[in-house]
């Protein structure tokens, strides 16, 4: 029966382990305290007894000096002391220098009476078995020195210590019984927030990401743990929601081109057509396939740059050189569309820690947007400066195109978000709505920020700020 009961006890739970550890620690401290009380009481009793014995020996020594050579008077003094403390087992003895006993009380033990005299020390304390005595050698007498011994049976002291021990045993027993109960009660109270955390965690589901732990406002470690877990749950919920929205938007964007391709192919094979008609249909399908390819590549790049588990890029990159190469690459496109593209003369190399190809992708996406949404005869200006006060590299792309409505500025970096038709040029290939989202993901992965300001009908400015290489070193 007891073994079954022991098996049912949840030994692995935190509250049981806390109870066991608290009980062991408290009992160990209590045992040490009780032992210290006992040892201290014993030392105090023996110290007090030693002081009394020394005092009595000194009195007898003074009497011997005053009464000498009348040793009978000294013997009477010794007899009175032995008789006066007979209930405590006192004994007295007077000896000569050669160890011959002149007188000893009847209660003087044989082991003490036969103990050799010490001629090298004037006084000391001696423990012989269960007896303790103080002795003194009196040398300033006319004849040979005398030795005086006054002692007691230590059983009297030991009885006092035993009495104290008997009083301490119930205290120890009470502590042994109360400590586990109080320890378990404290453990239950201490682990109650943890139990609430476990219950909440058990009920968490992907469809119930709104559940949060209760914060009691005590500001203790467990309350801080609840706040930390709630913050983590907020991040997880936001991540899951963004992932779900991302999948939904991606499916929506992929469905359109696929439906167009399917419709074109079904129409093409529904009846015989001329070669030119088939060529036109294949051109449409190829255009949709190119759009799908670009959209797929953008999705892969966005997934790669948004992966927090990947190692942060750390090679030194000259943003000035990146800007110069990117502007040169888009120079032909800008000229074809009659848009002036200019790189403001840099003041020198601006170094950041990052991935050159990804930073080139950021600047390329910004230039592509700026050129696509700038009318003929417009201009796009790129600048790279080193902000020494904030230890940042600042890249700006400014155009004087159609601009962005104020209502859309907060969402231009969202995935698959597209502004209204006023921001679109019919002669420009359509985008997938991922370019600016990719820019933000890359910039944030490099420890920077990207912002946009725009005035409808006047132009748009994108500003990228990245920590300089010296700041990251």
C-alpha positions as CSV (number, residue, x, y, z in Angstrom):
1,X,0.0,0.0,0.0
2,X,2.7,2.6,0.9
3,X,4.6,1.7,-2.3
4,X,1.5,2.4,-4.4
5,X,1.0,5.7,-2.7
6,X,4.6,6.6,-3.4
7,X,4.2,5.8,-7.1
8,X,1.2,8.1,-7.3
9,X,3.1,11.1,-6.0
10,X,4.1,13.3,-9.0
11,X,7.8,13.4,-8.2
12,X,8.7,15.1,-11.4
13,X,6.6,18.2,-10.7
14,X,8.3,21.5,-9.9
15,X,6.3,22.0,-6.7
16,X,7.2,18.6,-5.3
17,X,10.9,19.2,-6.1
18,X,10.7,22.6,-4.5
19,X,9.1,21.1,-1.4
20,X,11.7,18.4,-1.1
21,X,14.6,20.9,-1.6
22,X,13.0,23.4,0.8
23,X,12.5,20.7,3.4
24,X,16.0,19.5,3.1
25,X,17.5,22.9,3.3
26,X,15.3,24.0,6.3
27,X,15.9,20.8,8.2
28,X,19.6,21.0,7.6
29,X,19.7,24.6,8.8
30,X,17.5,23.7,11.8
31,X,19.7,20.8,12.6
32,X,22.8,22.9,12.4
33,X,21.1,25.6,14.5
34,X,20.0,23.1,17.2
35,X,23.5,21.5,17.2
36,X,25.0,25.0,17.5
37,X,22.7,25.7,20.5
38,X,23.7,22.5,22.1
39,X,27.4,23.0,21.6
40,X,27.2,26.7,22.6
41,X,25.2,25.8,25.8
42,X,27.8,23.1,26.7
43,X,30.7,25.5,26.1
44,X,28.9,28.2,28.2
45,X,28.3,25.8,31.1
46,X,31.8,24.5,31.1
47,X,33.2,28.1,30.8
48,X,31.1,29.2,33.7
49,X,32.1,26.1,35.8
50,X,35.8,26.7,35.0
51,X,35.5,30.3,36.1
52,X,34.0,29.3,39.4
53,X,36.6,26.5,40.0
54,X,39.4,29.0,39.3
55,X,37.9,31.5,41.7
56,X,37.6,28.9,44.5
57,X,41.2,27.7,44.0
58,X,42.4,31.3,44.2
59,X,40.5,31.8,47.5
60,X,42.1,28.7,49.0
61,X,45.5,29.8,47.8
62,X,45.1,33.2,49.5
63,X,43.9,31.5,52.7
64,X,46.8,29.1,52.6
65,X,49.2,32.1,52.3
66,X,47.5,33.9,55.2
67,X,47.1,30.9,57.5
68,X,50.5,29.2,56.8
69,X,51.9,27.3,58.6
70,X,48.5,26.4,60.1
71,X,47.5,23.9,57.5
72,X,44.6,22.6,59.7
73,X,42.8,25.9,59.1
74,X,43.4,25.5,55.3
75,X,42.0,21.9,55.5
76,X,38.9,23.2,57.3
77,X,38.4,25.7,54.5
78,X,38.7,22.9,51.9
79,X,36.3,20.8,53.9
80,X,33.7,23.6,54.0
81,X,33.9,24.1,50.3
82,X,33.4,20.4,49.6
83,X,30.5,20.2,52.0
84,X,28.9,23.4,50.7
85,X,28.8,22.1,47.1
86,X,28.2,18.4,47.8
87,X,25.0,18.3,45.8
88,X,27.0,19.3,42.7
89,X,29.7,16.7,43.3
90,X,32.5,19.0,44.3
91,X,35.7,17.7,45.8
92,X,38.9,19.2,47.2
93,X,42.5,18.1,47.7
94,X,45.7,19.5,49.2
95,X,49.1,18.0,48.2
96,X,52.8,18.6,48.7
97,X,55.4,19.2,46.0
98,X,56.3,15.5,45.9
99,X,52.6,14.5,45.3
100,X,51.8,13.4,48.9
101,X,48.2,14.1,49.8
102,X,47.9,16.1,53.0
103,X,44.1,16.0,52.9
104,X,41.3,15.2,50.4
105,X,37.5,15.2,50.6
106,X,35.7,11.9,50.7
107,X,34.1,12.7,47.3
108,X,37.5,13.1,45.7
109,X,37.8,10.3,43.0
110,X,40.7,8.0,43.0
111,X,41.7,8.9,39.5
112,X,42.0,12.6,40.5
113,X,43.8,11.8,43.8
114,X,46.4,9.8,41.9
115,X,46.8,12.3,39.2
116,X,50.5,13.5,39.3
117,X,51.2,17.1,40.3
118,X,52.5,19.5,37.7
119,X,55.6,21.4,38.8
120,X,56.0,23.4,35.5
121,X,52.8,25.4,35.6
122,X,51.4,27.5,38.4
123,X,47.7,26.8,37.5
124,X,45.6,25.0,34.9
125,X,42.4,23.0,34.3
126,X,42.5,19.3,34.0
127,X,39.8,16.8,32.7
128,X,40.1,13.3,34.1
129,X,37.4,11.0,32.8
130,X,34.1,12.4,34.0
131,X,35.7,14.8,36.4
132,X,37.1,18.3,36.0
133,X,39.3,20.2,38.4
134,X,41.3,23.4,38.7
135,X,44.7,23.3,40.3
136,X,47.2,25.9,41.5
137,X,50.8,25.6,42.7
138,X,51.6,27.9,45.6
139,X,55.3,28.7,45.7
140,X,55.8,31.8,47.9
141,X,55.8,29.9,51.2
142,X,58.7,29.4,53.6
143,X,58.8,25.6,53.1
144,X,58.1,23.5,50.0
145,X,55.3,24.5,47.6
146,X,51.8,23.2,48.0
147,X,49.2,22.1,45.4
148,X,45.5,22.9,45.8
149,X,42.9,21.1,43.7
150,X,39.1,21.9,43.6
151,X,37.0,20.0,41.1
152,X,33.5,18.7,40.3
153,X,31.8,15.8,38.6
154,X,30.9,16.9,35.1
155,X,27.7,14.7,35.2
156,X,26.0,17.7,36.7
157,X,26.9,19.8,33.6
158,X,26.0,17.0,31.3
159,X,22.6,16.6,32.9
160,X,21.9,20.2,32.1
161,X,22.9,19.7,28.5
162,X,20.8,16.6,28.3
163,X,17.8,18.5,29.7
164,X,18.3,21.1,26.9
165,X,18.6,18.4,24.3
166,X,15.3,16.9,25.5
167,X,13.7,20.3,25.1
168,X,15.1,20.7,21.6
169,X,14.0,17.3,20.3
170,X,10.3,18.3,20.2
171,X,11.2,21.5,18.4
172,X,13.2,19.4,15.8
173,X,10.2,17.0,15.5
174,X,7.8,19.9,15.0
175,X,10.0,21.4,12.3
176,X,10.3,18.0,10.6
177,X,6.5,17.8,10.4
178,X,5.7,21.5,9.6
179,X,8.5,22.1,7.1
180,X,7.1,19.8,4.3
181,X,3.6,21.1,4.8
182,X,4.6,24.8,4.8
183,X,7.1,24.1,2.0
184,X,4.5,22.5,-0.2
185,X,2.1,25.4,0.5
186,X,4.8,27.9,-0.5
187,X,5.7,25.9,-3.6
188,X,2.0,25.8,-4.7
189,X,1.8,29.6,-4.3
190,X,5.2,30.1,-6.0
191,X,4.4,27.8,-9.0
192,X,0.8,29.0,-9.4
193,X,1.7,31.4,-12.2
194,X,3.7,28.6,-13.9
195,X,0.7,26.4,-13.7
196,X,-1.4,29.1,-15.4
197,X,1.3,29.5,-18.1
198,X,1.1,25.7,-18.7
199,X,-2.7,25.7,-18.9
200,X,-2.7,28.6,-21.3
201,X,0.1,27.0,-23.4
202,X,-1.9,23.7,-23.6
203,X,-4.9,25.6,-25.1
204,X,-2.9,27.5,-27.6
205,X,-3.9,26.7,-31.2
206,X,-3.0,28.2,-34.6
207,X,-6.6,29.3,-34.7
208,X,-6.6,30.8,-31.2
209,X,-3.5,33.0,-31.3
210,X,-5.3,35.7,-29.3
211,X,-5.0,33.9,-26.0
212,X,-2.5,35.6,-23.6
213,X,-1.2,34.9,-20.1
214,X,-2.6,36.8,-17.2
215,X,-0.3,39.5,-15.8
216,X,-0.8,40.2,-12.1
217,X,1.2,43.4,-11.9
218,X,3.5,42.1,-9.1
219,X,6.6,43.0,-11.2
220,X,8.3,39.8,-10.0
221,X,10.2,37.3,-12.1
222,X,7.1,35.2,-12.9
223,X,5.2,38.3,-13.9
224,X,8.0,39.3,-16.2
225,X,8.0,35.8,-17.6
226,X,4.3,36.2,-18.4
227,X,5.0,39.5,-20.1
228,X,7.9,38.1,-22.1
229,X,5.8,35.1,-23.2
230,X,2.9,37.4,-24.2
231,X,5.3,39.5,-26.2
232,X,6.5,36.3,-27.9
233,X,2.9,35.2,-28.6
234,X,2.2,38.6,-30.1
235,X,5.2,38.2,-32.4
236,X,4.2,34.6,-33.3
237,X,0.6,35.6,-34.0
238,X,1.8,38.5,-36.2
239,X,4.2,36.2,-38.0
240,X,1.5,33.6,-38.6
241,X,-1.0,36.2,-39.8
242,X,1.6,37.7,-42.1
243,X,2.4,34.2,-43.5
244,X,-1.2,33.5,-44.0
245,X,-1.7,36.8,-45.7
246,X,1.4,36.2,-47.8
247,X,0.2,32.8,-49.0
248,X,-3.2,34.2,-49.8
249,X,-1.8,37.2,-51.7
250,X,0.7,35.0,-53.5
251,X,-2.0,32.6,-54.6
252,X,-4.1,35.5,-55.7
253,X,-1.2,37.0,-57.8
254,X,-0.3,33.6,-59.3
255,X,-3.9,32.8,-60.1
256,X,-4.4,35.7,-62.5
257,X,-1.5,34.9,-65.0
258,X,-2.3,31.2,-64.8
259,X,-5.9,31.8,-65.6
260,X,-4.9,34.1,-68.5
261,X,-2.5,31.5,-69.9
262,X,-5.1,28.7,-69.6
263,X,-7.8,30.9,-71.3
264,X,-5.4,31.8,-74.2
265,X,-4.4,28.2,-74.7
266,X,-8.0,26.9,-74.5
267,X,-9.1,29.5,-77.1
268,X,-6.1,28.6,-79.3
269,X,-6.9,24.8,-79.4
270,X,-10.6,25.2,-79.7
271,X,-10.5,25.7,-83.5
272,X,-8.0,25.9,-86.3
273,X,-6.2,29.2,-86.5
274,X,-3.6,30.8,-88.7
275,X,0.1,30.8,-87.9
276,X,0.0,34.5,-87.0
277,X,-2.9,33.9,-84.6
278,X,-1.0,31.0,-82.9
279,X,2.1,33.2,-82.8
280,X,0.1,36.0,-81.1
281,X,-1.3,33.6,-78.6
282,X,2.1,32.1,-77.8
283,X,3.5,35.7,-77.3
284,X,0.7,36.4,-74.8
285,X,1.4,33.2,-73.0
286,X,5.2,33.9,-73.0
287,X,4.5,37.4,-71.5
288,X,2.5,35.8,-68.8
289,X,5.2,33.2,-68.2
290,X,7.8,35.9,-67.9
291,X,5.6,37.7,-65.3
292,X,5.2,34.4,-63.4
293,X,8.9,33.8,-63.5
294,X,9.7,37.3,-62.1
295,X,7.0,36.9,-59.5
296,X,8.4,33.5,-58.4
297,X,11.9,34.9,-58.3
298,X,10.7,37.8,-56.2
299,X,8.9,35.5,-53.8
300,X,12.1,33.4,-53.4
301,X,14.2,36.5,-52.8
302,X,11.7,37.8,-50.2
303,X,11.6,34.5,-48.4
304,X,15.4,34.4,-48.3
305,X,15.9,38.0,-47.1
306,X,13.1,37.6,-44.5
307,X,14.7,34.5,-42.9
308,X,15.9,35.6,-39.5
309,X,17.9,32.4,-39.0
310,X,20.3,33.2,-41.8
311,X,23.6,34.8,-40.9
312,X,23.7,38.5,-41.2
313,X,25.9,39.7,-44.1
314,X,29.1,41.2,-42.9
315,X,31.5,42.0,-45.8
316,X,32.4,45.6,-46.4
317,X,30.6,47.2,-49.3
318,X,31.2,50.6,-50.9
319,X,27.7,52.1,-51.4
320,X,29.2,54.7,-53.7
321,X,30.4,52.0,-56.1
322,X,27.1,50.2,-55.9
323,X,25.2,53.3,-56.7
324,X,27.4,54.1,-59.6
325,X,27.1,50.6,-61.1
326,X,23.3,50.6,-60.7
327,X,22.8,54.0,-62.2
328,X,25.0,53.0,-65.2
329,X,22.9,49.8,-65.6
330,X,19.6,51.7,-65.7
331,X,21.0,54.5,-67.9
332,X,19.7,52.9,-71.1
333,X,16.2,52.3,-69.7
334,X,16.0,55.9,-68.5
335,X,17.2,57.2,-71.9
336,X,14.7,55.0,-73.7
337,X,11.8,56.5,-71.6
338,X,13.2,60.1,-71.9
339,X,13.9,60.3,-68.1
340,X,17.0,62.0,-66.9
341,X,18.9,59.8,-64.5
342,X,21.7,61.4,-62.5
343,X,24.0,60.4,-59.6
344,X,25.1,63.3,-57.5
345,X,28.9,63.5,-57.3
346,X,29.9,61.5,-54.1
347,X,32.4,62.8,-51.6
348,X,34.3,59.5,-51.5
349,X,33.7,55.9,-50.5
350,X,30.9,55.2,-48.1
351,X,31.5,51.8,-46.5
352,X,28.8,49.6,-44.9
353,X,28.7,46.0,-43.7
354,X,26.5,44.0,-46.0
355,X,25.9,42.0,-49.2
356,X,26.7,43.9,-52.3
357,X,24.3,42.0,-54.6
358,X,21.4,42.5,-52.1
359,X,22.1,46.2,-51.7
360,X,22.3,46.5,-55.5
361,X,18.9,44.8,-55.6
362,X,17.5,47.5,-53.3
363,X,18.8,50.4,-55.3
364,X,17.7,48.6,-58.6
365,X,14.1,48.2,-57.3
366,X,14.0,51.9,-56.2
367,X,15.4,53.1,-59.6
368,X,13.0,50.8,-61.5
369,X,10.0,52.3,-59.6
370,X,11.2,55.8,-60.0
371,X,11.8,55.5,-63.8
372,X,8.5,53.6,-64.4
373,X,6.4,56.3,-62.6
374,X,8.2,59.4,-63.9
375,X,6.7,61.0,-67.0
376,X,8.7,61.8,-70.2
377,X,11.1,64.6,-69.6
378,X,11.2,64.0,-65.8
379,X,14.3,63.3,-63.8
380,X,15.5,60.8,-61.2
381,X,18.4,61.8,-58.8
382,X,20.4,59.4,-56.7
383,X,22.7,60.5,-53.9
384,X,25.0,58.7,-51.4
385,X,26.3,60.6,-48.3
386,X,28.0,59.7,-45.1
387,X,26.1,61.0,-42.1
388,X,29.0,61.2,-39.6
389,X,26.9,62.6,-36.8
390,X,24.7,59.5,-36.8
391,X,27.4,57.2,-38.2
392,X,25.0,56.2,-41.0
393,X,25.2,55.9,-44.8
394,X,22.2,57.6,-46.4
395,X,21.0,56.7,-49.9
396,X,18.2,58.8,-51.5
397,X,16.3,58.2,-54.7
398,X,14.3,61.3,-55.7
399,X,11.9,61.6,-58.7
400,X,9.5,64.2,-59.9
401,X,6.9,61.8,-61.1
402,X,3.2,61.4,-60.3
403,X,3.9,60.8,-56.6
404,X,1.9,58.7,-54.1
405,X,-1.3,59.7,-52.4
406,X,-0.9,60.2,-48.6
407,X,-3.4,57.4,-47.9
408,X,-1.1,54.9,-49.5
409,X,2.2,55.9,-48.0
410,X,1.8,53.7,-44.9
411,X,1.3,50.6,-47.0
412,X,3.7,51.0,-50.0
413,X,6.1,48.5,-48.3
414,X,3.5,45.8,-47.8
415,X,3.7,42.7,-49.9
416,X,1.6,42.7,-53.1
417,X,0.3,46.2,-52.3
418,X,-0.3,48.3,-55.3
419,X,-1.5,51.9,-55.5
420,X,-4.3,53.2,-57.7
421,X,-4.2,53.5,-61.5
422,X,-2.8,57.0,-61.4
423,X,0.5,55.6,-60.3
424,X,0.7,53.2,-63.4
425,X,1.9,53.8,-66.8
426,X,0.3,51.7,-69.5
427,X,3.4,51.5,-71.6
428,X,5.4,50.0,-68.7
429,X,5.4,46.3,-67.8
430,X,3.3,45.6,-64.7
431,X,5.0,44.8,-61.4
432,X,4.2,42.1,-58.9
433,X,3.9,44.4,-55.8
434,X,6.9,42.9,-54.1
435,X,9.7,45.2,-55.1
436,X,9.4,47.6,-52.1
437,X,8.7,44.7,-49.7
438,X,12.0,43.1,-50.8
439,X,13.8,46.4,-50.3
440,X,12.5,46.8,-46.8
441,X,13.4,43.2,-45.9
442,X,16.9,43.5,-47.2
443,X,17.5,46.9,-45.5
444,X,16.2,45.7,-42.2
445,X,18.4,42.6,-42.4
446,X,21.3,44.9,-42.8
447,X,20.3,46.8,-39.6
448,X,19.0,49.8,-41.5
449,X,15.7,51.6,-42.2
450,X,13.9,52.7,-45.4
451,X,11.3,55.5,-45.5
452,X,9.3,57.3,-48.2
453,X,7.9,60.8,-48.6
454,X,5.8,61.9,-51.5
455,X,3.5,64.6,-52.7
456,X,0.9,63.6,-55.3
457,X,1.7,65.1,-58.7
458,X,5.2,66.4,-57.6
459,X,7.3,63.4,-56.9
460,X,8.6,60.8,-54.4
461,X,11.7,60.4,-52.3
462,X,12.9,57.1,-50.9
463,X,15.6,57.3,-48.1
464,X,17.7,54.3,-47.0
465,X,19.8,54.5,-43.9
466,X,22.4,51.9,-43.1
467,X,25.0,51.7,-40.3
468,X,28.4,52.4,-41.5
469,X,31.1,49.7,-41.3
470,X,33.0,51.5,-38.6
471,X,29.9,51.5,-36.4
472,X,29.4,47.7,-36.8
473,X,33.1,47.0,-36.2
